């Protein structure tokens, strides 16, 4: 297991190991009363390409992003920046959250694949039944360790906006990101199975 993978993004955060389960390390940081900062490190038994497919496929959102109600891409996936609109279910009696997320892709100096996600409030349609978070930004760093395994570092900050009851704060800080990464692992493995079956079908078709 990765005891401490390199690649800190939010360098001003002081991380504290809060949970270790299912080969996932979850760190939290007390940045402010309303902003929740989380760092997750894990080894994913799937190739990097399958993980990226799962993250960038809006139809897979509900498969892995915890409490994702719906998501759709609002521009061409092949463009430099992908924009995805999402609605995330929040426990009653809170209003659900929604927004447009900008996803940009790059390789860093270490050859790691990096996905940066940022909330775009001005692009989010008005809806009085939903709340736009005050802040959401995340960085996902993926490292290919073999043909079948990759490592992930996810760092994110969230200010969900509105008044959050005390009983939900721990869930936002820990449960939401932890279950999302665990769901991503499962989704990436399904993507890889689908990719392998597709490649096998093409091989038979070429015979």
C-alpha positions as CSV (number, residue, x, y, z in Angstrom):
1,X,0.0,0.0,0.0
2,X,1.2,3.6,-0.7
3,X,2.2,4.9,2.7
4,X,2.6,8.4,1.3
5,X,2.5,9.0,-2.4
6,X,4.2,12.1,-3.7
7,X,2.3,15.0,-5.2
8,X,0.9,17.4,-2.7
9,X,-1.4,19.9,-4.5
10,X,-2.8,22.0,-1.6
11,X,0.6,22.7,0.0
12,X,-0.9,24.9,2.7
13,X,-2.9,22.0,4.1
14,X,-1.7,20.0,7.1
15,X,-3.0,16.5,6.6
16,X,-4.0,14.1,9.4
17,X,-4.7,10.4,8.6
18,X,-8.3,9.9,9.5
19,X,-9.3,6.6,8.0
20,X,-7.6,3.6,6.5
21,X,-9.9,1.0,4.9
22,X,-10.0,-1.2,1.7
23,X,-6.5,-0.1,0.8
24,X,-7.6,3.6,0.8
25,X,-5.9,6.2,3.0
26,X,-8.0,9.2,3.8
27,X,-6.5,12.4,5.2
28,X,-8.4,15.5,6.4
29,X,-7.4,19.1,7.1
30,X,-9.1,21.7,9.2
31,X,-8.9,24.7,6.9
32,X,-11.9,26.6,8.1
33,X,-15.4,26.2,9.6
34,X,-17.1,26.0,6.2
35,X,-14.5,24.5,3.9
36,X,-13.7,20.8,3.9
37,X,-10.3,19.7,2.6
38,X,-9.6,16.0,1.9
39,X,-6.7,14.0,0.5
40,X,-7.0,10.4,-0.5
41,X,-4.3,8.0,-1.6
42,X,-5.0,4.5,-3.1
43,X,-3.7,1.9,-5.4
44,X,-6.3,1.0,-8.0
45,X,-6.2,-2.4,-9.7
46,X,-7.0,-1.0,-13.1
47,X,-4.9,0.7,-15.9
48,X,-4.8,4.5,-16.0
49,X,-6.9,4.7,-19.2
50,X,-9.8,2.9,-17.5
51,X,-9.7,5.3,-14.6
52,X,-9.7,8.3,-16.8
53,X,-12.6,6.9,-18.8
54,X,-14.6,6.5,-15.6
55,X,-13.9,10.0,-14.4
56,X,-14.7,11.7,-17.7
57,X,-17.8,9.7,-18.6
58,X,-20.8,11.6,-17.2
59,X,-23.0,8.6,-17.5
60,X,-20.7,6.8,-15.0
61,X,-21.0,9.6,-12.5
62,X,-23.8,7.9,-10.5
63,X,-21.7,4.7,-10.5
64,X,-18.8,6.2,-8.5
65,X,-19.4,9.7,-7.3
66,X,-21.2,9.4,-4.0
67,X,-24.7,10.8,-4.1
68,X,-24.3,11.9,-7.8
69,X,-27.9,12.2,-9.0
70,X,-27.1,13.1,-12.6
71,X,-24.4,14.5,-14.8
72,X,-23.9,15.5,-18.5
73,X,-21.2,16.9,-20.6
74,X,-22.1,20.3,-22.1
75,X,-19.3,20.6,-24.6
76,X,-17.2,18.3,-26.9
77,X,-15.1,15.8,-24.9
78,X,-12.2,16.2,-27.3
79,X,-11.7,19.9,-26.4
80,X,-8.9,21.0,-24.1
81,X,-11.4,21.6,-21.3
82,X,-14.4,19.5,-20.6
83,X,-17.4,21.0,-18.9
84,X,-19.8,18.8,-17.0
85,X,-23.0,19.7,-15.3
86,X,-24.0,17.7,-12.2
87,X,-26.6,17.5,-9.5
88,X,-25.6,15.9,-6.2
89,X,-28.1,14.6,-3.8
90,X,-27.9,16.0,-0.2
91,X,-29.7,14.4,2.8
92,X,-33.1,15.8,3.7
93,X,-34.0,18.5,4.6
94,X,-31.0,20.2,2.8
95,X,-31.3,21.3,-0.8
96,X,-29.4,19.3,-3.4
97,X,-26.2,21.0,-4.9
98,X,-25.5,21.5,-8.5
99,X,-22.9,23.2,-10.7
100,X,-20.8,23.1,-13.9
101,X,-17.3,21.6,-13.4
102,X,-14.4,22.4,-15.6
103,X,-12.1,19.5,-16.2
104,X,-8.6,20.1,-17.6
105,X,-6.0,17.5,-18.3
106,X,-2.2,17.6,-18.3
107,X,1.0,15.7,-17.6
108,X,3.3,17.0,-14.9
109,X,7.1,17.0,-14.8
110,X,7.1,13.5,-13.2
111,X,5.0,12.1,-16.1
112,X,1.9,11.7,-14.0
113,X,-1.5,12.4,-15.5
114,X,-3.3,15.2,-13.7
115,X,-7.0,16.1,-13.9
116,X,-7.9,19.5,-12.4
117,X,-11.5,20.1,-11.5
118,X,-13.0,23.5,-10.7
119,X,-16.5,24.8,-10.1
120,X,-17.7,27.4,-12.7
121,X,-20.5,29.3,-10.9
122,X,-21.1,31.7,-13.8
123,X,-21.8,28.8,-16.1
124,X,-24.3,27.1,-13.8
125,X,-27.9,27.6,-14.7
126,X,-30.2,29.2,-12.1
127,X,-32.5,26.9,-10.2
128,X,-34.1,28.0,-7.0
129,X,-34.6,24.4,-5.9
130,X,-30.9,23.8,-5.9
131,X,-27.8,25.4,-4.3
132,X,-24.5,26.2,-6.0
133,X,-21.6,25.4,-3.7
134,X,-19.4,28.3,-2.6
135,X,-16.3,26.5,-3.6
136,X,-15.2,23.2,-5.2
137,X,-11.8,22.5,-6.6
138,X,-10.0,19.2,-6.9
139,X,-6.8,17.7,-8.3
140,X,-6.6,14.0,-9.3
141,X,-3.0,12.7,-9.9
142,X,-2.8,9.3,-11.6
143,X,0.4,7.3,-11.9
144,X,0.7,4.2,-14.1
145,X,2.6,1.6,-12.1
146,X,2.0,-1.4,-14.4
147,X,-0.3,-2.5,-17.2
148,X,-2.9,-3.4,-14.6
149,X,-2.4,-1.0,-11.7
150,X,-2.3,2.7,-11.0
151,X,-2.0,5.0,-8.0
152,X,-4.3,7.9,-7.3
153,X,-4.0,11.0,-5.2
154,X,-7.1,13.0,-4.9
155,X,-7.1,16.3,-3.1
156,X,-10.1,18.5,-2.9
157,X,-11.7,21.4,-1.1
158,X,-15.4,21.9,-0.8
159,X,-17.5,24.6,0.7
160,X,-21.0,23.4,0.0
161,X,-22.7,26.7,0.7
162,X,-25.8,27.2,2.9
163,X,-26.1,26.2,6.6
164,X,-24.7,22.7,7.2
165,X,-25.8,20.9,10.4
166,X,-23.1,19.5,12.7
167,X,-24.2,15.8,12.0
168,X,-23.5,16.3,8.3
169,X,-20.1,17.9,8.5
170,X,-18.2,14.7,9.3
171,X,-20.0,13.0,6.4
172,X,-18.9,15.8,3.9
173,X,-15.4,15.7,5.2
174,X,-14.9,11.9,5.2
175,X,-17.8,9.8,3.9
176,X,-18.4,11.6,0.6
177,X,-14.8,11.5,-0.7
178,X,-14.0,8.1,0.7
179,X,-17.1,6.4,-0.9
180,X,-16.4,8.3,-4.1
181,X,-12.9,6.9,-4.4
182,X,-14.1,3.4,-3.5
183,X,-16.8,3.7,-6.2
184,X,-14.2,5.0,-8.7
185,X,-12.1,1.9,-8.1
186,X,-15.1,-0.3,-8.9
187,X,-16.1,1.8,-11.9
188,X,-12.6,1.7,-13.4
189,X,-12.5,-2.1,-13.1
190,X,-15.8,-2.3,-14.9
191,X,-14.5,0.0,-17.6
192,X,-11.4,-2.2,-18.0
193,X,-13.6,-5.3,-18.4
194,X,-15.6,-3.5,-21.0
195,X,-12.4,-2.4,-22.8
196,X,-11.0,-6.0,-22.7
197,X,-14.3,-7.4,-24.1
198,X,-14.4,-4.8,-26.9
199,X,-10.8,-5.6,-27.8
200,X,-11.5,-9.4,-27.8
201,X,-14.6,-8.9,-30.0
202,X,-12.5,-6.9,-32.5
203,X,-9.9,-9.6,-32.5
204,X,-12.5,-12.3,-33.4
205,X,-14.1,-10.0,-36.0
206,X,-10.7,-9.6,-37.7
207,X,-10.2,-13.4,-37.9
